[in-house]
């Protein structure tokens, strides 16, 4: 019996992804520290290897490790950029006709291969630079944006009411928050109690279970139509995919096209800031004057993940009395305030309190995805989420690369500069949303646009 619920797959993938990120970051940080200093950091340390005195030679060495770790993260992200873009677009665009399971399966296989490679690197103490090869190979099967894009399209396929789309997408973010919060809270104990080898092995087993669920238990909400595509060559199939994307923007009225472009721009502009600052938080917390160890980093990440749950509650409660745009603006401005406060956080207490300002950080992403899904017809959902995933993949790689390079260049004189710049950049999506709001494009109006155009297309045929 097939199950038409993708939430268990989201649950397992969120656990694996949220545990892999801090494990990989801290694994690379330790390896760089050990190779540079020729001594091992013990796992049972109650404090991190961190020097607060700027006149100490250890402080200079510490800053050098920070720079190397940041630059390696840059190389790691760039290695999977091109294959990730190609595979994400093809897999999600074809899912409109071939079903959503194919991108789910392939992206999970890629994650499994990467996780197995991490186990081997840690067990055999191979050069950590080989992570670049695993990232490249994993991206060929589709990255995390491929998986989430397929999940969102899977959910939208099942939603008949417009309001239901916003709530269901918010529920996904709630699941993400719950799992990433618990995982982040325990990540430090995983490292300290089990070490990197066993921790990576647990991630591998979770991904394997997820793959089994998707292959043998998850149903297909979109009926496959292979007969329409079996006679096409690879070149013709690719041309059809690009034509679908072209028609997504071409075969619409000027008003709807402008709305679609504005919403896409707003979402990606916000996404760039959120994704770009994510890895910087860990490096910022490892550095002086905070000098957090792996357990405190887990506490901070867990508090940060509360934003997923609080964002869901905010959407669920306020969607009855507020428009989508107003919800997104609240999330934008509170997140900007959190960025400013982070830039000047110099104590553990203040850094923990910063997370309170990020309680609605996920609201703009959930709301904008929902708004975008309402702008296009049901037969264009896969193409839409393919565009979103490609933009997120490209933008995420560019953002992480730029932020790592920026942090590496500014960490010596002002580590908080990156967060101040992020707060300023959040004004761009805020202004874009204000433009949408001022032109009186509310939820009912842009839904009506889709219905009118769909009716016109049907009559023409």
C-alpha positions as a Markdown table, in Angstrom:
| # | Residue | x | y | z |
|---|---|---|---|---|
| 1 | Unk | 0.0 | 0.0 | 0.0 |
| 2 | Unk | 1.4 | 3.4 | -1.0 |
| 3 | Unk | 1.4 | 6.4 | 1.3 |
| 4 | Unk | 0.7 | 9.8 | -0.1 |
| 5 | Unk | 2.5 | 11.7 | 2.7 |
| 6 | Unk | 5.9 | 13.1 | 1.9 |
| 7 | Unk | 6.4 | 14.4 | 5.5 |
| 8 | Unk | 8.2 | 11.3 | 6.7 |
| 9 | Unk | 10.8 | 11.7 | 4.0 |
| 10 | Unk | 11.1 | 15.4 | 4.9 |
| 11 | Unk | 11.5 | 14.4 | 8.6 |
| 12 | Unk | 14.4 | 12.0 | 7.8 |
| 13 | Unk | 16.1 | 14.3 | 5.3 |
| 14 | Unk | 15.9 | 17.2 | 7.7 |
| 15 | Unk | 17.6 | 15.1 | 10.4 |
| 16 | Unk | 20.4 | 14.0 | 8.1 |
| 17 | Unk | 21.0 | 17.5 | 6.6 |
| 18 | Unk | 20.9 | 19.4 | 9.8 |
| 19 | Unk | 23.3 | 17.0 | 11.4 |
| 20 | Unk | 25.7 | 16.8 | 8.4 |
| 21 | Unk | 26.2 | 20.6 | 8.2 |
| 22 | Unk | 27.6 | 21.2 | 11.7 |
| 23 | Unk | 29.5 | 17.9 | 11.7 |
| 24 | Unk | 31.2 | 18.7 | 8.4 |
| 25 | Unk | 32.0 | 22.3 | 9.3 |
| 26 | Unk | 33.6 | 21.3 | 12.6 |
| 27 | Unk | 35.3 | 18.3 | 11.1 |
| 28 | Unk | 37.0 | 20.5 | 8.5 |
| 29 | Unk | 37.8 | 23.1 | 11.2 |
| 30 | Unk | 39.5 | 20.4 | 13.4 |
| 31 | Unk | 41.4 | 18.9 | 10.5 |
| 32 | Unk | 42.7 | 22.3 | 9.5 |
| 33 | Unk | 43.7 | 23.1 | 13.1 |
| 34 | Unk | 45.4 | 19.8 | 13.6 |
| 35 | Unk | 47.3 | 19.9 | 10.3 |
| 36 | Unk | 48.4 | 23.5 | 10.9 |
| 37 | Unk | 49.4 | 23.1 | 14.5 |
| 38 | Unk | 50.5 | 19.4 | 14.4 |
| 39 | Unk | 48.5 | 18.5 | 17.5 |
| 40 | Unk | 45.0 | 17.0 | 18.0 |
| 41 | Unk | 42.1 | 18.7 | 19.7 |
| 42 | Unk | 40.7 | 16.3 | 22.3 |
| 43 | Unk | 36.9 | 15.6 | 22.1 |
| 44 | Unk | 36.4 | 15.9 | 25.8 |
| 45 | Unk | 37.6 | 19.5 | 26.1 |
| 46 | Unk | 35.2 | 21.6 | 28.2 |
| 47 | Unk | 36.2 | 24.7 | 26.2 |
| 48 | Unk | 37.2 | 25.2 | 22.6 |
| 49 | Unk | 40.8 | 25.8 | 21.4 |
| 50 | Unk | 40.3 | 29.6 | 21.3 |
| 51 | Unk | 42.5 | 32.5 | 22.3 |
| 52 | Unk | 40.9 | 35.8 | 23.3 |
| 53 | Unk | 44.1 | 37.9 | 23.7 |
| 54 | Unk | 44.8 | 39.6 | 20.4 |
| 55 | Unk | 48.5 | 40.1 | 21.2 |
| 56 | Unk | 49.0 | 36.3 | 21.6 |
| 57 | Unk | 50.6 | 34.3 | 18.8 |
| 58 | Unk | 47.9 | 31.8 | 19.3 |
| 59 | Unk | 45.3 | 34.4 | 18.3 |
| 60 | Unk | 47.1 | 35.1 | 15.0 |
| 61 | Unk | 47.2 | 31.3 | 14.4 |
| 62 | Unk | 43.5 | 31.1 | 15.3 |
| 63 | Unk | 42.6 | 33.8 | 12.7 |
| 64 | Unk | 44.6 | 31.9 | 10.1 |
| 65 | Unk | 42.6 | 28.7 | 10.8 |
| 66 | Unk | 39.4 | 30.7 | 10.5 |
| 67 | Unk | 40.4 | 32.1 | 7.1 |
| 68 | Unk | 41.4 | 28.6 | 5.8 |
| 69 | Unk | 38.2 | 27.0 | 7.0 |
| 70 | Unk | 36.2 | 29.8 | 5.3 |
| 71 | Unk | 38.0 | 29.5 | 2.0 |
| 72 | Unk | 37.7 | 25.7 | 2.0 |
| 73 | Unk | 33.9 | 26.1 | 2.5 |
| 74 | Unk | 34.0 | 28.4 | -0.6 |
| 75 | Unk | 35.8 | 25.8 | -2.7 |
| 76 | Unk | 33.4 | 23.1 | -1.5 |
| 77 | Unk | 30.3 | 25.0 | -2.5 |
| 78 | Unk | 31.6 | 26.0 | -5.9 |
| 79 | Unk | 32.5 | 22.4 | -6.7 |
| 80 | Unk | 28.9 | 21.3 | -6.8 |
| 81 | Unk | 27.5 | 24.5 | -8.4 |
| 82 | Unk | 27.3 | 23.6 | -12.1 |
| 83 | Unk | 26.2 | 19.9 | -11.8 |
| 84 | Unk | 23.7 | 20.9 | -9.1 |
| 85 | Unk | 22.1 | 23.5 | -11.4 |
| 86 | Unk | 21.8 | 21.2 | -14.4 |
| 87 | Unk | 20.4 | 18.2 | -12.4 |
| 88 | Unk | 18.0 | 20.3 | -10.3 |
| 89 | Unk | 16.5 | 22.0 | -13.4 |
| 90 | Unk | 16.1 | 18.8 | -15.4 |
| 91 | Unk | 14.7 | 16.7 | -12.5 |
| 92 | Unk | 12.2 | 19.2 | -11.2 |
| 93 | Unk | 11.0 | 20.4 | -14.6 |
| 94 | Unk | 10.3 | 16.8 | -15.8 |
| 95 | Unk | 8.5 | 16.0 | -12.6 |
| 96 | Unk | 5.3 | 17.7 | -14.0 |
| 97 | Unk | 5.0 | 14.7 | -16.3 |
| 98 | Unk | 7.1 | 11.9 | -14.7 |
| 99 | Unk | 6.0 | 12.4 | -11.1 |
| 100 | Unk | 7.8 | 13.8 | -8.1 |
| 101 | Unk | 9.5 | 10.6 | -6.9 |
| 102 | Unk | 12.4 | 10.7 | -9.4 |
| 103 | Unk | 14.0 | 13.9 | -8.1 |
| 104 | Unk | 13.3 | 12.7 | -4.5 |
| 105 | Unk | 15.0 | 9.3 | -5.2 |
| 106 | Unk | 18.0 | 10.7 | -7.1 |
| 107 | Unk | 18.8 | 13.5 | -4.7 |
| 108 | Unk | 18.6 | 11.1 | -1.8 |
| 109 | Unk | 21.0 | 8.7 | -3.6 |
| 110 | Unk | 23.4 | 11.7 | -4.0 |
| 111 | Unk | 23.2 | 12.5 | -0.3 |
| 112 | Unk | 23.8 | 8.9 | 0.6 |
| 113 | Unk | 26.9 | 8.8 | -1.6 |
| 114 | Unk | 28.3 | 12.0 | 0.0 |
| 115 | Unk | 27.6 | 10.7 | 3.5 |
| 116 | Unk | 29.3 | 7.3 | 2.8 |
| 117 | Unk | 32.3 | 9.3 | 1.5 |
| 118 | Unk | 32.4 | 11.3 | 4.7 |
| 119 | Unk | 32.5 | 8.1 | 6.7 |
| 120 | Unk | 35.4 | 6.9 | 4.7 |
| 121 | Unk | 37.3 | 10.2 | 5.0 |
| 122 | Unk | 36.9 | 10.2 | 8.8 |
| 123 | Unk | 37.7 | 6.5 | 9.2 |
| 124 | Unk | 40.7 | 6.3 | 6.9 |
| 125 | Unk | 41.9 | 9.9 | 7.8 |
| 126 | Unk | 42.1 | 10.7 | 4.1 |
| 127 | Unk | 42.9 | 14.3 | 3.1 |
| 128 | Unk | 39.8 | 16.4 | 3.8 |
| 129 | Unk | 40.2 | 18.1 | 0.5 |
| 130 | Unk | 38.7 | 15.0 | -1.1 |
| 131 | Unk | 35.3 | 16.3 | 0.2 |
| 132 | Unk | 35.3 | 18.4 | -3.0 |
| 133 | Unk | 35.0 | 15.3 | -5.2 |
| 134 | Unk | 32.1 | 13.9 | -3.1 |
| 135 | Unk | 30.3 | 17.2 | -3.3 |
| 136 | Unk | 30.7 | 17.3 | -7.1 |
| 137 | Unk | 29.4 | 13.7 | -7.5 |
| 138 | Unk | 26.5 | 14.2 | -5.1 |
| 139 | Unk | 25.4 | 17.3 | -7.0 |
| 140 | Unk | 25.1 | 15.3 | -10.2 |
| 141 | Unk | 22.1 | 13.5 | -8.6 |
| 142 | Unk | 20.6 | 16.7 | -7.4 |
| 143 | Unk | 21.3 | 18.7 | -4.2 |
| 144 | Unk | 19.1 | 19.7 | -1.2 |
| 145 | Unk | 17.2 | 22.3 | -3.3 |
| 146 | Unk | 16.2 | 19.5 | -5.7 |
| 147 | Unk | 14.8 | 17.5 | -2.8 |
| 148 | Unk | 12.9 | 20.4 | -1.2 |
| 149 | Unk | 11.6 | 21.6 | -4.6 |
| 150 | Unk | 10.2 | 18.2 | -5.3 |
| 151 | Unk | 8.6 | 18.0 | -1.8 |
| 152 | Unk | 6.9 | 21.4 | -2.2 |
| 153 | Unk | 5.6 | 20.5 | -5.6 |
| 154 | Unk | 4.4 | 17.2 | -4.2 |
| 155 | Unk | 2.5 | 19.0 | -1.4 |
| 156 | Unk | 1.0 | 21.7 | -3.8 |
| 157 | Unk | -0.3 | 18.9 | -6.0 |
| 158 | Unk | -2.5 | 17.7 | -3.1 |
| 159 | Unk | -3.8 | 21.1 | -2.1 |
| 160 | Unk | -7.1 | 22.2 | -3.6 |
| 161 | Unk | -7.7 | 25.3 | -1.5 |
| 162 | Unk | -5.4 | 28.4 | -1.7 |
| 163 | Unk | -5.1 | 28.8 | 2.1 |
| 164 | Unk | -4.3 | 25.2 | 2.5 |
| 165 | Unk | -1.1 | 25.7 | 0.4 |
| 166 | Unk | 0.3 | 28.3 | 2.8 |
| 167 | Unk | -0.6 | 26.1 | 5.9 |
| 168 | Unk | 0.9 | 22.9 | 4.4 |
| 169 | Unk | 4.1 | 24.7 | 3.4 |
| 170 | Unk | 4.3 | 26.2 | 6.9 |
| 171 | Unk | 3.9 | 22.7 | 8.3 |
| 172 | Unk | 6.9 | 21.6 | 6.4 |
| 173 | Unk | 8.9 | 24.4 | 7.8 |
| 174 | Unk | 7.6 | 23.4 | 11.3 |
| 175 | Unk | 8.9 | 19.9 | 10.8 |
| 176 | Unk | 12.2 | 21.3 | 9.6 |
| 177 | Unk | 12.4 | 23.5 | 12.7 |
| 178 | Unk | 11.5 | 20.7 | 15.1 |
| 179 | Unk | 14.1 | 18.3 | 13.6 |
| 180 | Unk | 16.9 | 20.7 | 13.0 |
| 181 | Unk | 16.4 | 22.1 | 16.5 |
| 182 | Unk | 16.7 | 18.8 | 18.2 |
| 183 | Unk | 19.5 | 17.7 | 15.9 |
| 184 | Unk | 21.5 | 20.9 | 16.4 |
| 185 | Unk | 21.0 | 20.6 | 20.2 |
| 186 | Unk | 22.5 | 17.1 | 20.1 |
| 187 | Unk | 25.2 | 17.7 | 17.5 |
| 188 | Unk | 27.8 | 18.7 | 20.0 |
| 189 | Unk | 27.1 | 15.5 | 22.1 |
| 190 | Unk | 27.3 | 13.4 | 18.9 |
| 191 | Unk | 30.8 | 14.8 | 18.3 |
| 192 | Unk | 31.9 | 14.5 | 21.9 |
| 193 | Unk | 30.3 | 11.2 | 22.7 |
| 194 | Unk | 30.7 | 9.3 | 19.4 |
| 195 | Unk | 33.3 | 11.1 | 17.4 |
| 196 | Unk | 33.0 | 12.0 | 13.7 |
| 197 | Unk | 33.1 | 8.4 | 12.3 |
| 198 | Unk | 30.1 | 7.1 | 14.2 |
| 199 | Unk | 28.2 | 10.4 | 13.8 |
| 200 | Unk | 28.7 | 10.3 | 10.0 |
| 201 | Unk | 27.6 | 6.6 | 10.0 |
| 202 | Unk | 24.4 | 7.5 | 11.8 |
| 203 | Unk | 23.6 | 10.1 | 9.1 |
| 204 | Unk | 24.3 | 7.5 | 6.4 |
| 205 | Unk | 21.9 | 5.0 | 8.0 |
| 206 | Unk | 19.1 | 7.7 | 8.3 |
| 207 | Unk | 19.5 | 8.6 | 4.6 |
| 208 | Unk | 19.4 | 4.9 | 3.6 |
| 209 | Unk | 16.1 | 4.5 | 5.6 |
| 210 | Unk | 14.8 | 7.6 | 3.8 |
| 211 | Unk | 15.7 | 6.1 | 0.4 |
| 212 | Unk | 13.8 | 2.9 | 1.3 |
| 213 | Unk | 10.7 | 4.8 | 2.3 |
| 214 | Unk | 10.7 | 6.9 | -0.9 |
| 215 | Unk | 11.3 | 3.9 | -3.2 |
| 216 | Unk | 8.8 | 1.4 | -1.6 |
| 217 | Unk | 6.3 | 3.3 | 0.4 |
| 218 | Unk | 5.8 | 6.8 | -1.0 |
| 219 | Unk | 2.9 | 7.1 | -3.5 |
| 220 | Unk | 2.9 | 9.2 | -6.7 |
| 221 | Unk | 0.4 | 12.1 | -6.6 |
| 222 | Unk | 1.0 | 13.0 | -10.3 |
| 223 | Unk | 0.2 | 10.4 | -12.9 |
| 224 | Unk | 3.1 | 9.5 | -15.0 |
| 225 | Unk | 2.7 | 9.9 | -18.8 |
| 226 | Unk | 5.8 | 8.2 | -20.3 |
| 227 | Unk | 4.1 | 7.6 | -23.6 |
| 228 | Unk | 4.4 | 11.3 | -24.4 |
| 229 | Unk | 8.1 | 11.4 | -23.9 |
| 230 | Unk | 9.6 | 8.0 | -24.8 |
| 231 | Unk | 10.0 | 8.9 | -28.5 |
| 232 | Unk | 11.9 | 12.1 | -27.7 |
| 233 | Unk | 15.6 | 12.3 | -28.0 |
| 234 | Unk | 17.7 | 13.8 | -25.2 |
| 235 | Unk | 18.2 | 17.0 | -27.2 |
| 236 | Unk | 14.5 | 17.4 | -27.9 |
| 237 | Unk | 13.6 | 16.6 | -24.3 |
| 238 | Unk | 16.0 | 19.3 | -23.0 |
| 239 | Unk | 14.6 | 21.8 | -25.6 |
| 240 | Unk | 11.1 | 21.0 | -24.3 |
| 241 | Unk | 12.2 | 21.7 | -20.7 |
| 242 | Unk | 13.5 | 25.1 | -21.6 |
| 243 | Unk | 10.4 | 25.8 | -23.7 |
| 244 | Unk | 8.2 | 25.1 | -20.6 |
| 245 | Unk | 10.2 | 27.6 | -18.6 |
| 246 | Unk | 10.0 | 30.1 | -21.4 |
| 247 | Unk | 6.2 | 29.7 | -21.6 |
| 248 | Unk | 5.9 | 30.1 | -17.8 |
| 249 | Unk | 6.8 | 33.7 | -18.3 |
| 250 | Unk | 5.7 | 34.3 | -21.9 |
| 251 | Unk | 2.2 | 32.9 | -21.9 |
| 252 | Unk | 0.9 | 35.2 | -19.2 |
| 253 | Unk | -0.5 | 38.7 | -19.0 |
| 254 | Unk | 1.8 | 41.6 | -18.3 |
| 255 | Unk | 0.4 | 42.0 | -14.8 |
| 256 | Unk | 0.9 | 38.4 | -13.8 |
| 257 | Unk | 4.4 | 38.3 | -15.4 |
| 258 | Unk | 5.5 | 41.3 | -13.4 |
| 259 | Unk | 4.1 | 39.8 | -10.2 |
| 260 | Unk | 5.8 | 36.5 | -10.9 |
| 261 | Unk | 9.2 | 38.2 | -11.5 |
| 262 | Unk | 8.8 | 40.5 | -8.4 |
| 263 | Unk | 8.0 | 37.6 | -6.1 |
| 264 | Unk | 10.8 | 35.5 | -7.5 |
| 265 | Unk | 13.3 | 38.4 | -7.0 |
| 266 | Unk | 12.0 | 39.0 | -3.5 |
| 267 | Unk | 12.3 | 35.4 | -2.5 |
| 268 | Unk | 15.8 | 34.9 | -3.9 |
| 269 | Unk | 17.1 | 38.2 | -2.5 |
| 270 | Unk | 16.0 | 37.1 | 1.0 |
| 271 | Unk | 17.2 | 33.5 | 0.4 |
| 272 | Unk | 20.7 | 34.8 | -0.5 |
| 273 | Unk | 21.1 | 36.6 | 2.9 |
| 274 | Unk | 19.8 | 33.7 | 5.0 |
| 275 | Unk | 21.8 | 31.0 | 3.3 |
| 276 | Unk | 24.9 | 33.2 | 3.0 |
| 277 | Unk | 25.0 | 33.9 | 6.7 |
| 278 | Unk | 24.2 | 30.3 | 7.9 |
| 279 | Unk | 27.8 | 28.9 | 7.8 |
| 280 | Unk | 29.2 | 32.2 | 9.1 |
| 281 | Unk | 27.4 | 31.8 | 12.4 |
| 282 | Unk | 29.4 | 28.7 | 13.3 |
| 283 | Unk | 32.7 | 30.3 | 12.4 |
| 284 | Unk | 31.7 | 33.5 | 14.3 |
| 285 | Unk | 30.9 | 31.5 | 17.4 |
| 286 | Unk | 34.1 | 29.5 | 17.3 |
| 287 | Unk | 36.1 | 32.7 | 17.1 |
| 288 | Unk | 36.9 | 35.0 | 20.0 |
| 289 | Unk | 35.4 | 36.6 | 22.1 |
| 290 | Unk | 32.7 | 33.9 | 22.2 |
| 291 | Unk | 35.0 | 30.9 | 21.8 |
| 292 | Unk | 32.1 | 28.4 | 21.8 |
| 293 | Unk | 32.8 | 24.6 | 21.9 |
| 294 | Unk | 30.8 | 22.1 | 20.0 |
| 295 | Unk | 28.1 | 21.8 | 22.7 |
| 296 | Unk | 27.4 | 25.5 | 22.8 |
| 297 | Unk | 27.3 | 25.6 | 19.0 |
| 298 | Unk | 24.6 | 22.9 | 19.3 |
| 299 | Unk | 22.7 | 25.0 | 21.8 |
| 300 | Unk | 22.9 | 28.1 | 19.5 |
| 301 | Unk | 21.8 | 26.1 | 16.5 |
| 302 | Unk | 19.0 | 24.6 | 18.4 |
| 303 | Unk | 17.7 | 28.0 | 19.4 |
| 304 | Unk | 18.1 | 29.2 | 15.9 |
| 305 | Unk | 16.0 | 26.3 | 14.7 |
| 306 | Unk | 13.1 | 27.4 | 16.9 |
| 307 | Unk | 12.4 | 30.0 | 14.2 |
| 308 | Unk | 10.9 | 27.2 | 12.0 |
| 309 | Unk | 8.4 | 26.3 | 14.7 |
| 310 | Unk | 7.7 | 29.9 | 15.7 |
| 311 | Unk | 7.3 | 30.9 | 12.0 |
| 312 | Unk | 4.7 | 28.1 | 11.5 |
| 313 | Unk | 2.8 | 29.3 | 14.6 |
| 314 | Unk | 3.0 | 32.9 | 13.3 |
| 315 | Unk | 1.7 | 32.0 | 9.9 |
| 316 | Unk | -1.1 | 29.8 | 11.4 |
| 317 | Unk | -2.3 | 32.4 | 13.8 |
| 318 | Unk | -1.8 | 35.6 | 11.8 |
| 319 | Unk | -2.9 | 34.4 | 8.4 |
| 320 | Unk | -6.5 | 34.8 | 9.6 |
| 321 | Unk | -6.1 | 38.5 | 10.1 |
| 322 | Unk | -3.1 | 39.5 | 7.8 |
| 323 | Unk | -2.3 | 39.3 | 4.2 |
| 324 | Unk | 0.7 | 37.2 | 3.0 |
| 325 | Unk | 2.7 | 40.3 | 2.2 |
| 326 | Unk | 2.4 | 41.7 | 5.7 |
| 327 | Unk | 3.5 | 38.4 | 7.2 |
| 328 | Unk | 6.6 | 38.4 | 5.0 |
| 329 | Unk | 7.4 | 42.0 | 5.9 |
| 330 | Unk | 7.3 | 41.2 | 9.6 |
| 331 | Unk | 9.7 | 38.3 | 9.1 |
| 332 | Unk | 12.0 | 40.6 | 7.0 |
| 333 | Unk | 12.3 | 43.3 | 9.6 |
| 334 | Unk | 12.7 | 41.1 | 12.6 |
| 335 | Unk | 15.5 | 39.2 | 10.8 |
| 336 | Unk | 17.3 | 42.4 | 10.0 |
| 337 | Unk | 17.2 | 43.4 | 13.6 |
| 338 | Unk | 18.7 | 40.0 | 14.5 |
| 339 | Unk | 21.5 | 40.5 | 12.1 |
| 340 | Unk | 22.4 | 43.9 | 13.6 |
| 341 | Unk | 22.3 | 42.5 | 17.1 |
| 342 | Unk | 24.5 | 39.6 | 16.1 |
| 343 | Unk | 27.2 | 42.0 | 14.7 |
| 344 | Unk | 27.7 | 43.4 | 18.2 |
| 345 | Unk | 27.3 | 40.3 | 20.3 |
| 346 | Unk | 30.3 | 39.8 | 22.5 |
| 347 | Unk | 29.0 | 37.5 | 25.2 |
| 348 | Unk | 27.4 | 34.1 | 25.3 |
| 349 | Unk | 24.2 | 35.5 | 26.8 |
| 350 | Unk | 23.8 | 38.1 | 24.2 |
| 351 | Unk | 24.5 | 35.7 | 21.4 |
| 352 | Unk | 21.8 | 33.3 | 22.7 |
| 353 | Unk | 19.3 | 36.2 | 23.1 |
| 354 | Unk | 19.9 | 37.1 | 19.4 |
| 355 | Unk | 17.9 | 34.1 | 18.4 |
| 356 | Unk | 14.8 | 35.7 | 19.8 |
| 357 | Unk | 14.8 | 38.2 | 16.9 |
| 358 | Unk | 15.0 | 35.3 | 14.4 |
| 359 | Unk | 11.7 | 33.8 | 15.5 |
| 360 | Unk | 10.0 | 34.7 | 12.2 |
| 361 | Unk | 13.0 | 34.3 | 9.9 |
| 362 | Unk | 11.4 | 31.5 | 7.9 |
| 363 | Unk | 8.0 | 33.3 | 7.4 |
| 364 | Unk | 9.1 | 35.1 | 4.2 |
| 365 | Unk | 10.3 | 31.9 | 2.6 |
| 366 | Unk | 7.1 | 30.0 | 3.4 |
| 367 | Unk | 4.8 | 32.8 | 2.4 |
| 368 | Unk | 6.6 | 33.6 | -0.8 |
| 369 | Unk | 6.6 | 30.0 | -1.9 |
| 370 | Unk | 2.9 | 29.8 | -1.3 |
| 371 | Unk | 2.3 | 33.1 | -3.1 |
| 372 | Unk | 4.3 | 31.9 | -6.1 |
| 373 | Unk | 2.4 | 28.6 | -6.3 |
| 374 | Unk | -0.8 | 30.5 | -6.5 |
| 375 | Unk | 0.4 | 32.7 | -9.4 |
| 376 | Unk | 0.9 | 29.7 | -11.8 |
| 377 | Unk | -1.5 | 27.0 | -12.8 |
| 378 | Unk | -1.5 | 23.4 | -11.5 |
| 379 | Unk | 0.3 | 22.1 | -14.6 |
| 380 | Unk | 3.2 | 24.6 | -14.1 |
| 381 | Unk | 4.0 | 23.8 | -10.5 |
| 382 | Unk | 7.0 | 21.5 | -11.3 |
| 383 | Unk | 8.4 | 24.1 | -13.7 |
| 384 | Unk | 8.0 | 26.9 | -11.2 |
| 385 | Unk | 9.7 | 24.9 | -8.4 |
| 386 | Unk | 12.4 | 24.0 | -10.9 |
| 387 | Unk | 13.1 | 27.7 | -11.5 |
| 388 | Unk | 13.0 | 28.4 | -7.8 |
| 389 | Unk | 15.4 | 25.5 | -7.1 |
| 390 | Unk | 17.8 | 26.5 | -9.8 |
| 391 | Unk | 17.8 | 30.1 | -8.5 |
| 392 | Unk | 18.3 | 28.8 | -5.0 |
| 393 | Unk | 21.2 | 26.5 | -6.1 |
| 394 | Unk | 22.9 | 29.2 | -8.1 |
| 395 | Unk | 22.2 | 32.0 | -5.6 |
| 396 | Unk | 23.1 | 29.8 | -2.6 |
| 397 | Unk | 26.5 | 28.9 | -4.0 |
| 398 | Unk | 27.2 | 32.5 | -4.9 |
| 399 | Unk | 26.0 | 33.8 | -1.5 |
| 400 | Unk | 27.9 | 31.3 | 0.5 |
| 401 | Unk | 31.0 | 31.9 | -1.6 |
| 402 | Unk | 30.7 | 35.7 | -1.3 |
| 403 | Unk | 30.0 | 35.6 | 2.4 |
| 404 | Unk | 32.9 | 33.2 | 3.2 |
| 405 | Unk | 35.2 | 35.4 | 1.2 |
| 406 | Unk | 33.8 | 38.5 | 2.9 |
| 407 | Unk | 34.1 | 37.0 | 6.3 |
| 408 | Unk | 37.7 | 35.8 | 5.6 |
| 409 | Unk | 38.6 | 39.3 | 4.5 |
| 410 | Unk | 37.0 | 41.2 | 7.4 |
| 411 | Unk | 37.3 | 38.8 | 10.4 |
| 412 | Unk | 40.6 | 40.3 | 11.5 |
| 413 | Unk | 39.3 | 43.9 | 12.0 |
| 414 | Unk | 35.6 | 43.4 | 12.5 |
| 415 | Unk | 33.9 | 40.0 | 12.5 |
| 416 | Unk | 30.4 | 41.4 | 12.7 |
| 417 | Unk | 30.7 | 43.4 | 9.5 |
| 418 | Unk | 29.2 | 40.5 | 7.5 |
| 419 | Unk | 26.0 | 40.6 | 9.6 |
| 420 | Unk | 25.7 | 44.4 | 9.4 |
| 421 | Unk | 25.9 | 44.2 | 5.6 |
| 422 | Unk | 23.2 | 41.4 | 5.7 |
| 423 | Unk | 20.9 | 43.7 | 7.6 |
| 424 | Unk | 21.3 | 46.4 | 5.0 |
| 425 | Unk | 20.8 | 43.9 | 2.1 |
| 426 | Unk | 17.5 | 42.8 | 3.6 |
| 427 | Unk | 16.1 | 46.3 | 2.7 |
| 428 | Unk | 16.1 | 45.1 | -0.9 |
| 429 | Unk | 13.4 | 42.4 | -0.6 |
| 430 | Unk | 11.5 | 44.6 | 1.8 |
| 431 | Unk | 11.3 | 47.4 | -0.8 |
| 432 | Unk | 10.3 | 44.8 | -3.4 |
| 433 | Unk | 7.5 | 43.5 | -1.2 |
| 434 | Unk | 6.3 | 47.1 | -0.6 |
| 435 | Unk | 6.1 | 47.6 | -4.4 |
| 436 | Unk | 3.9 | 44.5 | -4.6 |
| 437 | Unk | 1.7 | 45.7 | -1.8 |
| 438 | Unk | 1.4 | 49.3 | -3.1 |
| 439 | Unk | 0.2 | 48.0 | -6.5 |
| 440 | Unk | -2.7 | 46.3 | -4.7 |
| 441 | Unk | -1.8 | 42.7 | -5.7 |
| 442 | Unk | -3.4 | 40.8 | -2.9 |
| 443 | Unk | -4.1 | 37.1 | -2.5 |
| 444 | Unk | -7.5 | 37.2 | -4.1 |
| 445 | Unk | -6.4 | 39.3 | -7.1 |
| 446 | Unk | -3.5 | 37.2 | -8.2 |
| 447 | Unk | -5.4 | 34.0 | -7.7 |
| 448 | Unk | -8.1 | 35.5 | -9.9 |
| 449 | Unk | -5.5 | 36.3 | -12.6 |
| 450 | Unk | -4.5 | 32.6 | -12.8 |
| 451 | Unk | -8.1 | 31.5 | -13.0 |
| 452 | Unk | -9.0 | 34.0 | -15.7 |
| 453 | Unk | -6.0 | 33.1 | -17.8 |
| 454 | Unk | -6.6 | 29.3 | -17.4 |
| 455 | Unk | -10.2 | 29.8 | -18.5 |
| 456 | Unk | -9.0 | 31.8 | -21.5 |
| 457 | Unk | -6.5 | 29.1 | -22.5 |
| 458 | Unk | -9.2 | 26.5 | -22.3 |
| 459 | Unk | -11.6 | 28.4 | -24.5 |
| 460 | Unk | -8.9 | 29.0 | -27.1 |
| 461 | Unk | -8.4 | 25.3 | -27.4 |
